[in-house]
Amino acid sequence: MTTTMPHLSSATERMDIFLRQQQQQDLLRFITCGSVDDGKSSLIGRLLWESHQLFDDQLASLRAESKRHGTQGDNIDFALLVDGLAAEREQGITIDVAYRFFSVNTRKFIVADTPGHEQYTRNMITGASNADVAILLIDARHGLLTQTRRHAWLVSLVGIRHVVLAINKMDLVEFNQEVFQRINDDFRLFAKHLDFDSITAIPLSALKGDNITQRSDHTPWYSGPTLMGYLETIKILPRYSNRLVFPVQWVNRPHANFRGFAGTIAEGSVHTGDEIRVTSSGQTARVAEIVTFDGSLTEAGTGAAVTLTLDREIDASRGDVIALAQHPLETSDQFEAVLVWMNEEAGLIGRSYDIKLATQWSSATITRIKHRIDINTQAHEASKSLALNDISVCTLATGKPLVFDHYQHSQTLGSFILVDRFTHATVAAGMIQHTLRRAQNIHKQALTITRAEREHQNGHRGRVIWFTGLSGSGKSALANALETALHAQGYRTYILDGDNVRHGLNKDLGFSDEDRVENIRRVAEVAKLMLDAGLIVMTAFISPFQRERDMARETIGAENFVEVYVDTPLEICEQRDVKGLYKKARRGELPNLSGIGSPYEAPAHPELVLHTTGDDSLTTNVERLLTAIFATNTDQ
């Protein structure tokens, strides 16, 4: 039988518990970052060597590897201690994030060696996300480079406040003090708006060991700490929180008599007897037991993996976030964030992605790109899309309210990733800056007359028939013939045609990929409103991208959506060329025509495929369309 402990409401008691947890382990997490070939892996290898962290068999292996893959002749190549991937050893660059653990008498360390190549910026963010200190390496011969600035921006962005400016390869500039001072001054000028609490510049030679653990005779003009001296003594003030952030990872129910909510405490602490709240539903209960693999606890703090059982049944599942009842968390479905784009395919306004924030998943749309940040000048530049490695300030709208916080207050609730819904690739990392005021000011209005009542008066259910295909495939002709047949039978209908819509609602849009995405988003929203009016809506748009057609299906509802692929070969469409668009495209006057200058992605699983060539007459296709509509219309 579990004994319920008294509820701890005293902030002093919680702070005492937090400080005890911090004192149990003095661990420093740091990263090395910077541009390609600035010496990051060599520096970590030298740290491991100098701190006597290598066993005899590792040394023997390192000597053998240095002869086979090394770049230092007969000498040991310390970079090979960290560059574990074969591709890295062959190319001499770091691709993945390599983690190493080592310790000295005063402190333990976890170091992440992050990639310097621009192509692997996303890996650098992974390594930086949990670090306390960043060692930013600069090749003394080259000074600040674009990638150096990008990494400094990212380090600041993820909340690292202490930076070591490791000016490396000083042996190659004859330990020139003026070179060191110029780079130090340049970086401090660049970083004056990056919110660092401290910047410590150290002249180094990772290869030779200068100022790594012992002060170098080559730099008598330098009076600061050695690198290891800095790492041993830097004080990182822990972030204390009097609230609880507990994202539920899964509901643990091994048998009928046990139901617990499993996860890792992201912030704060929990005690038996605490009153907790499920943020999404507002339901409350008290913690009956804190269960772990090693037995039950009366209290658990940040980082603890636990299962919470409650004194009564409440509705919660994976993705919910549990908080203390007296310290509720905020939710929003619109916010502003800094996005780091990590995919070669451009990010577009209006395109729908999946968002993962803590354990929460939802759909998300980039609604505005406010500006792109120029890494070199820190200027704000206008942009209509997101390119690989862009750092941009954007606004986003999510499909449902999510528990969130500003990134500066909570890395767990303030950071997220965007996932491409088509390829399932992670395309962006984001840091929330604030919620949008309109998210609190706009509320869904309940209407007296419902869609069901409108459909009842119409005498039929609403549907959206989404025609897609190349220009000249016959979409508009099919939609028009279908509407004529339905109208003759007494159905209430409307056609949203591509050209007609662009004369009014979407007259401000062009034919770039960005504008095509927004064009389809608006049409899907209008079709949804017409569906709510109980109409059978036909849309005749090229709608070339699978992602946007999937977005339209989700917006409208899969049960109301009939995708019709008008499969007409490009050569037939060109022969028809009713509007003369293909001739213009071939002359270079229309660069973005689908099928010529811009791709058309054929539907993977449409409800219906129609052909407008051969034996398939217009009458036959209309009959097939009517059959498809009525087969899903249960009210007929």
N, C-alpha and C positions, 0 to 999 in steps of 0.2 A: 504494500500500500504506500502510495506517495504522500509525503508530508508537504503541505503547502506552506512555503515560507512567507513571512510578512512582506508586504509590498514596500519596496525601497523608493521613496519619493525624494529623498534628500539629494540635491545636486552634489553636495560635499561627499557623500558616500559613493556616488557614481564616479566622481573624479578620483577618489582614492583607489578605487578598483582599477580605473584606467591607468593610473600611474604605476601601480604594481605590475600590470601587464607589460608596460613599456620597459620597466627595469629588469624584467626577466631575461630579456634578450637585446643586446646592443648590436643591431644588424644595420648595415648601410648598403643600400642598393644604388649602384651608379651605372651610367652608360658611357661608352666612348662613341663619339660621333664626329662628323666632319666630312670632307670631300674624299674622293677616291685617292688612295695611295698616300694619305697623310700620315700613316703609321699607326693606326688604331690597334690592329692585331698585334703588331710588334710591341706596342706599349703594354698590352695585357700580358703577353708572353714574358716580357721583362719583369713585370710586377710579380708574376707567379714564380719566376726564377729567383728574384731577389728576396722574396718572402719564404723561400725554401719550401715550396709547396709541391715539388716534383719528386716522385719516387725514382729509384735507379732504373727501373724498366722503362719509365716514361722518358728519362734522359737518353737512354740508349736508342729508343725509338725516334726521339726528336733528332738526334745526330744522324741517324740513317735517313730520315725524311729530309733533312737539310741538304744532304748530299744529292738526293734524288730530285727534290723539287725546290730547294732553297735558292735564294737570290744573293747570298752573302759569301759565295765561294766556299772556303773550308770552314768558315765560322758558322755558329748556330744561327738559324733563321727562326727567331722567336715567334714570328707571325704564324708559323705552322702549328703552334700549340693550340691555336684558336680556330684557324681556317680548316674546319673538319670536312667540308664537302669537297669531293674530288674536283668538281668544276671550279671551286674557289682556288684550289692549289694549282690547277693548270693555268688559270687566268691571272692569279695573283691578286684577286679582289675578294671581298666578303659579300656573299649573296644573302645568306640567312642570318638570323639573329643567333649568336652563339653565347650561351650563358656559362659562366664559370664561378665556382665557389672557392673562396680561400679565407684564411683567418690569420690574425696576429694575436699577440697577447691581450691587446686592449679591445679588439673589435672583430666581428665577422663581416664578410663582404659577399655580395652577389653582384657580379659585373656582367653587363650585356654588351657584347661587341656588335654594333649595328652597322648595316651596310652604308657605304659612302656613295655608291653609284646612284644617280638620279632615278634610274629604272626601279630601284628597290626602296624608294622613300617610304612606302607603306610598311616595310619591315622595320624601318627605323622608328616609326611611330609605335609599333608593338613593343619594342625594347624600352622606349622612353615612358610608356604609360604608367609604370610602377616605380620609377626611379626617384631617388632623393636628390642626386647630384648628377650633373652632366660634365663629362670631360670632353670639351670641344677642341679637337686637334686642328692645328694649322701648320702647313708646311712653311717653314721660315723663308724658303726661296720664293714662294708664290703669294703669300699673304692671303687676304680674304678673297674667297671665290664665291660664285653664286650658290653652290651647294652648301658652303659654310654658312652663308646667310640664311638659306632655307632651313638648315638644321637648327640654327639659333632661334629662328621664328617658331619652329615646331616644339623645341624645348620649352620655350616660354608658353606656348599655346597649351601644352599638356600640364602645365603647372609646376615645372621644376624651377626653383628659385635660386639655386646655388650653382654657379658655373665655374669650372676650371678652364681657363684659356691656356691650353697646353701648346705652346709654340715649339713645335718639334723640328728635328733635323737641324738644330742650331750648329752642329758640327760642320754642316755643309755651307754655312755662311760665316765660318770662323768665329762663332759665338759673339757676333757683332751686337753690341748693346743697342746701337741705333736702329738696327733692323727689328729687334725685339720691341723697343719702345714705340716704333712707328706702327707695328701691327697691333700692339696693345691699345694705342690711341685710336686707331681706325675702328677697332671693334667696339670700344666703349662709346664712340660717337654713334655707330650704327645701332647699338643696343640700348640707347638711353630711353627708348620708349617700350622696352620689352619686359618691364616689371621684374627684373632680377633683383634679389636682395643682396647678392654679393657676386663679384667677378674677381677671380684670383688668377693672375697671369703668372705662368711658370715657364722659364726657358728650359727645354729638354733636348736630350738625344736618347730616344728609346733604344736605338741600336747600341749605343755606347754605354748607356746607363747613367748619363749625367742628370743629376737632380731628381732621380727616381726615388732612391732610398737614402742616398748620401749626397751632401752638398758638393757640387762640382768645383774643382780648382779652375775650370775654364770660365767660370762666371763669377769672378770676385766682386763684380758690380751688382750682383743680385743678392738681396738680403731677406727674401721671402722664404716660405716653407718649401721643403721638398714635396714631391707629389704624395708619397706615402705618409709623410708627416701631416699633410693637409687632410688626407682621407681618415687618418686615425683620430684627428682632433675636431673636425667640423661637427658642430652641434646642429642637429635637425630637430626643431621643435615639433613634437607630435601634434596632430590635429585632433582636438577633443570635441566630441559631439554629445549633447545631452538628449538627443533624439535617437530613435531606432530606425534603421533602414534594413529590412530583411526581405530580399526578393525570394519568392517561393520558386524553388527549382522543380519540385515534384511533390505530390501528395503520397505519403508513405502509409500504405494500408496492407500490411502483411496478412492480417486476419480481421474478422468482423469486430473484434473487441479493441482494435487499435487503429487510430487515425491521427496522423501527425503531418506537419508541414515541414519539409526538409529544405535546407538551403544554407548559405554562408552569410553570416552577419557582415554586411558591407560597411555599416557605420553604427557607432554607439554600443549599447549593451542591453541585455534582457535578463530579467530575474523571474523566478517563480513568483506568482502572485501579481505580476504586472498586468495591467489592463491594456490590451492591444486592439488595434483597429485595422481591418482590411480596407485599404484606401479606395479601391474601386467601388465597393458596395456600402462602405460605412459601417458594416457590422462590427460589433465589439465582443470581446470575451477576455477571460483571464488565463494566463499561462499556468497550466497545471503541472507540467513537467518539461524539463529540458533534457532530451535524450541524446547521447553520443555513443559511439562504438565502445568506448571504455566505461560506460555507465552514465548515470544521471548526474546533472549538475544543478546547483541552486542559482548560478549566474554564468553568463557567457558574454564575451566581448567581441570586438571587431576581429574578423578573420576566422572565427570559430565556425566549424561546420556542424550544425546541430539539427535536430528535429524537435519542433515545438508541438506539444499536445495541449489542448485547451479544455476549459471546464464545461464547454457546451459546443454543440455542432454549429458551425457557421459555413457559409458558402465561400470557398477559396480554392484556387487551382494554380497550376503553373502559370507564371506571368503576373500574378498578383504581388503586391508589395505590402508587407505588414509593417505597421508603425506603432509607436506608443499612442494610446488614445488621447493623452494630453498634449502630444506633439504631432498633429496630423501633417501629412505631406500634401503638396500641391499637385494638381493634374491640369493638363492643357492639351489641346489638339492643334495648336499653332504656336510656333516659336521661331526666334531668330538664332542662327548658329553659324559658327565658322566651319566650313567644309574643306577637307583636304581630299581632293579627287585622286583616286588611285587606280583608275582604269583607262585603258587606251581609247575606249569608246566614249564619246563625249557625254557629259551629263546635260540633260535638257530640261528647261522649264516645262512643267505640265506632265512630264513622264512619271509614271507611277513606279515606285520601288518598294521593297520591304524594308522596314526599319526594325532594328533590335536595340532596345534600350534596357539595360539590366537583363531581366529574363522576359521582358515584354516584347511582343511582336505585333506589328500592325502594318498596314499599307501607308505609304508616305509619298507626297508629291512636293517637288521643289516649285514653290509658287513665285519666287522672285530671286534673281541674282542681284543683290544690291551693289556689290563691287568685287573686283578681283584685286588682290594685294600684290603689287610688284615687289618681289623679294629684295631687289637691289636698292630701290629708291624709297620703298614703303609707301609709294603713292597708291591711291585708290583709282582703279581703272574700270571703265564700263565694260561689261561682258554679257553676251547672250547665251553662253554655254560654258561648260566646265571641261577643261582639258586636263590631261595627265599631269599630276603634281601641282595643279592650281590650288592656291589657298584663297578661298572666297567667302564673303559674308552673304548668307542666303536666308530666305524665310522658307519654312516648310509647313505643310498641313498634313496631319495624320488622320487615318481612317477612324480612329477612336481616341478619346482622351488617354494620355499616358502620364504616369507618375514621373515627375521630372524635378530638376533643380538646376541652378546655374552651375556651370562646370567649376568655377572657382570655389563654390561651396561644397560640391560633392562630385567627385569623379565618377562614382557609380551611377548617379541619377542625372549627371550632366553630360555624359558621353554616350555616343551611339555609333552604329555602323549602318550603312545603306547597302542593300543586297539587290542585285539585278534579278528581277522576277523571271527572266527568260533563261539566263545562263547560270543563275545562282552564285555568281561571283560577287565578292565584296568589292564595291565600287568606290566607297567613300567612308572616311571617319569624320565624325562631327562632334563639336563641343558647343553646348547650348549657352547662349549669352543671356537671353531673357525670353519670357513669353510675350506674345503679341497682345496688346490691349483688346483687340477685337475678339480674341478668343473668349474673353469674359463678357463682352458686350453683346455678342450675337447668340441668340437662343432659338432653337427650333420651335416654330409656332404650331400648336395643335389645332387642326381644322375640324370643323363640325362634320362636313361632308367628306367621306373617305373614298379612297380609290374603289373599294368594293361596291360602294353605293353608286358611284358613277358608272362602273362597269354594268351593274344591274340595270340601270336606266338605259344604257346603250344596248343592252341585250347580248353583250359578248365581252370576253376578257380582252385586255390590252396585250399587245405584243410589240417587240421591236425586231424588225427584219433588217439585218445589217448586211447590205450588199457590198462586197469588196472585189476588186479586180483592176486590171490596168485601164488606162484611159482608152476608150474605144472598145472595151470588152462587151458592152451592152448592158451595163448596170442600170442606167437611167431608163432605158427602154423597158427592161424587165420590171423595174419598180413601178413605172407608169402603167404597164399592162396589168400588173397585179392589183394596183389600186383601183383601176377601172373595173376589174372583175369583182373585187370586194365591195366597191361602192354599189354595183348593180345588185348585190345581194343584201344591201341594207347595212353594211358595216361602216363604222365611223373611222376614217383614216386620215393620214397626212404623210406627205413625202418631204423629207429633208434632203434636198439635192445639193451636191457639192458646189456647183456654179451659183445656184440661187442663194445659198447661205453666204457665199463670199461677196455677194452684192450688198449685203446688209450687216448681219451680225459679225461676220469675220472679214469685213472689208479692210481692216487694218493689218491683216496678216499676209505675208508673202508665201514663198514656196521653199524656204530653207527647211532643214530638218527640224529646227526649233519651232518654226511657225506651223509646220505640219502637225507636230505633236500637240500644240495648243489648239489648232483647228479641230482635231478629233476630240480633245477634252471638252471643248465647248459644245460640240455636237452631241456628245454623250450626255452631258448635263441637260441639254434641251430635250433630247429624246426621253430622258427619265421623267421630266416634267410632263411631257405629252402622254407618256405611259400612265402617269398618275391621274391624268384626265380620262383614262379608260380607252384611249385611241389605239388603233393598230398603226404603228409608225414604221415607215420604210426609209432607210438612209442609203443614199447612193454616193459613196465616197471611195476614192482609191484606197484610203487608209492603209498605206503601204507597210506599216510596221506592226509586227505581231504584238509587241508590248502594249501599243495603244489600243489595239482591238481587245486584248485581254483586259486592259483598264476599262474599256467601255462595257465589256461583259460584267465586270465586277460592279461598276457604278450602277448599271441598269438592273443587275440581278440575273444569274445564269438561267433561272427558271423562266425568265421573260425574254430571253435573248436567242435569236435564231441567226446564226452566221451563215451567209450564203456566198460561196466563192464562185464568181463568174470566171471560169477557167478558159480564157481565150488566149491562144499563143500570141507572142509579141509581134510576129510577122503579119498575122491577120489584123491585129490592132493597127499596125502601121499602114497596111493597105487601105483600111477604112479611113483612118485619120480625119474623122468628121470635123474636128476643130482646127486642123492644120498644125497641131502641136508637135507631132513627130518631125515634120519638115523643119520647123523652127529648131527643134533639139538637134537634128543632124547638122544644121547650119551653125550651131553653137550659140543660138540666140536664146535658148531655154535650157540652161545648164542643169536644172534639177528635176527634169521630167522622170517620173518613176519608170524603171525598165531601161532607161538610156543613161542619164547622168546620175540618177539616184536609185538605190536598190528597191525592189518590191519583194517583200517576204510573204510568200504564199502561205495561207492558213494550214496549220498542221492537222487540225481535227474540226473542220467546219461541220455544221449540221447538214448542209446540203451543198453539193457541187453541181453547177449547171454549165452547159456548153452552148454557145450561140453559133456554132458552125455545124456542118454536116446535117444529120437527120433530126437534130433537136430544134424543132420549130418554136416560135414564141408561144404558141398555144400549149404545146407539150410542157414547156418549162413552167408556164403559169399553173397548169394542173398539178405539177409536182410541188410547186410552192404552196398551193392551197392545201394539198394533202399534208405537207409538213406543218403548216400552221394549225390545222384542225386536229392533227394527231396529238398536239400538246395542249389543246384548248379544251379543258375538261368541262367547261360550262356550255358547250355546244349541245 
